[in-house]
Amino acid sequence: MDNPNNENLETVKNWVDAVNANDIKRIISILHPDYEYDLEYSSIKGKDAAEEGWKLYLAAFTDFSL
């Protein structure tokens, strides 16, 4: 039987690789369809909003990596 933790770890590794490659399409493809990200001063709901957020973030921080 597969260990669900292994699948979770692979998902996180793939997401980190996508972020480090500045691959917005891949970053977004990994997110859950009902993705939400809440901060004290704003929130992002859905993959479309997340994509716009990542575009702005990576444009502002061109050498960003995890």
Backbone bond lengths (Angstrom), bond angles and torsions (degrees), N, CA, C in turn:
res aa  C-N    CA-C-N  psi(-1)  N-CA   C-N-CA  omega(-1)  CA-C   N-CA-C  phi
1 M - - - 1.449 - - 1.526 109.23 -
2 D 1.335 115.83 135.34 1.461 120.94 178.51 1.517 110.33 -71.08
3 N 1.305 114.64 144.23 1.449 121.50 177.78 1.535 108.37 -87.42
4 P 1.351 118.28 120.32 1.476 119.83 179.79 1.517 112.65 -58.54
5 N 1.325 117.19 -27.98 1.459 119.83 178.75 1.521 111.22 -64.18
6 N 1.336 117.27 -33.97 1.460 120.38 177.51 1.521 110.53 -64.81
7 E 1.330 116.81 -41.15 1.460 120.89 178.26 1.524 110.29 -64.16
8 N 1.319 116.99 -42.44 1.471 120.87 178.05 1.523 110.79 -62.38
9 L 1.319 116.45 -42.85 1.464 120.99 -179.90 1.526 110.48 -62.99
10 E 1.321 117.12 -42.24 1.463 120.79 178.08 1.529 111.27 -63.52
11 T 1.323 116.85 -39.61 1.462 120.80 178.15 1.526 110.24 -62.13
12 V 1.313 116.92 -44.99 1.470 120.82 179.50 1.521 110.28 -64.87
13 K 1.319 117.76 -44.15 1.470 120.84 178.28 1.524 110.65 -60.00
14 N 1.327 117.74 -43.54 1.463 121.13 178.94 1.520 111.30 -63.23
15 W 1.341 116.55 -39.79 1.455 120.44 179.18 1.533 110.74 -65.78
16 V 1.328 117.07 -44.76 1.470 120.79 178.66 1.527 109.73 -61.53
17 D 1.330 117.30 -43.21 1.470 120.19 177.56 1.526 111.11 -60.25
18 A 1.327 116.76 -41.04 1.467 121.10 179.09 1.524 110.63 -64.66
19 V 1.321 117.37 -43.57 1.469 121.09 178.35 1.528 109.77 -62.51
20 N 1.321 116.97 -46.70 1.464 120.17 -178.69 1.522 112.58 -65.13
21 A 1.327 116.94 -25.35 1.463 121.46 176.91 1.529 111.78 -88.49
22 N 1.342 116.52 -0.65 1.470 121.88 -175.34 1.528 111.26 54.23
23 D 1.314 116.23 36.45 1.467 123.21 -178.09 1.526 109.14 -95.31
24 I 1.317 115.77 87.63 1.463 121.04 -173.65 1.521 111.54 -61.32
25 K 1.300 117.69 -42.34 1.477 119.94 -179.42 1.530 110.25 -60.15
26 R 1.313 117.47 -41.45 1.469 120.99 178.93 1.523 111.15 -69.98
27 I 1.320 117.82 -39.44 1.466 121.30 176.81 1.525 108.68 -56.22
28 I 1.315 116.47 -50.45 1.461 121.66 -175.53 1.526 111.40 -68.43
29 S 1.322 117.40 -35.64 1.471 119.92 -178.71 1.524 112.64 -63.08
30 I 1.309 117.00 -23.84 1.468 121.59 -178.07 1.531 111.22 -83.46
31 L 1.332 117.12 -22.59 1.460 120.52 -176.88 1.526 112.00 -69.70
32 H 1.311 115.81 150.20 1.467 122.55 174.29 1.528 108.48 -66.88
33 P 1.336 118.33 145.39 1.478 120.48 179.36 1.537 113.90 -56.17
34 D 1.319 117.60 -29.54 1.467 121.66 179.79 1.529 111.77 -98.91
35 Y 1.312 117.12 30.09 1.455 123.17 -177.68 1.520 111.28 -52.57
36 E 1.331 115.58 134.29 1.464 122.83 172.98 1.519 109.09 -139.03
37 Y 1.321 115.15 140.27 1.458 122.09 177.54 1.516 106.75 -134.68
38 D 1.319 116.45 114.61 1.463 121.24 -176.10 1.517 111.28 -112.18
39 L 1.310 114.35 130.05 1.454 122.44 172.44 1.516 107.40 -118.64
40 E 1.288 116.32 167.61 1.460 120.55 -179.66 1.528 111.59 -59.05
41 Y 1.320 116.68 -35.54 1.457 120.88 -173.17 1.536 114.45 -106.69
42 S 1.318 118.51 -6.69 1.460 120.40 178.10 1.527 110.03 -165.02
43 S 1.313 114.98 170.92 1.464 118.69 176.26 1.526 109.06 -147.12
44 I 1.316 114.78 157.16 1.458 122.77 177.03 1.515 106.54 -123.23
45 K 1.317 116.32 130.25 1.460 120.66 179.59 1.517 108.90 -129.91
46 G 1.312 115.65 121.33 1.458 121.24 177.18 1.514 113.17 95.69
47 K 1.322 114.30 159.29 1.455 120.91 -176.75 1.530 112.87 -68.41
48 D 1.333 117.68 -34.86 1.465 119.81 -179.99 1.525 110.75 -63.83
49 A 1.315 116.31 -45.15 1.465 120.39 178.56 1.527 110.55 -66.07
50 A 1.326 116.59 -37.54 1.468 120.27 178.04 1.525 110.46 -63.76
51 E 1.320 116.71 -40.88 1.462 120.05 179.12 1.525 110.63 -62.01
52 E 1.320 117.36 -44.84 1.462 120.77 178.13 1.533 110.80 -61.56
53 G 1.333 115.60 -41.86 1.460 120.17 178.43 1.520 112.53 -61.59
54 W 1.325 116.82 -44.60 1.465 120.52 179.34 1.529 111.33 -66.20
55 K 1.325 117.52 -37.32 1.465 120.00 177.38 1.526 110.53 -59.95
56 L 1.320 116.38 -46.67 1.463 120.60 178.98 1.522 111.60 -64.27
57 Y 1.325 115.67 -44.53 1.468 120.35 -177.28 1.527 111.24 -62.95
58 L 1.336 116.10 -48.47 1.457 119.10 -177.41 1.523 112.61 -71.53
59 A 1.329 117.17 -25.54 1.467 119.71 173.91 1.524 110.36 -70.19
60 A 1.321 116.38 -35.46 1.464 120.51 -179.50 1.529 112.49 -78.12
61 F 1.316 116.52 -32.87 1.466 121.92 -176.98 1.525 108.65 -122.70
62 T 1.313 115.35 76.09 1.459 121.17 -171.28 1.525 114.77 -65.77
63 D 1.315 117.45 -20.43 1.464 119.91 179.00 1.536 112.09 -106.19
64 F 1.326 116.89 20.09 1.461 122.00 -178.86 1.522 110.94 -64.49
65 S 1.324 115.54 136.65 1.467 121.65 172.34 1.513 109.21 -155.36
66 L 1.304 114.66 159.39 1.469 120.83 178.89 1.509 110.05 -103.32
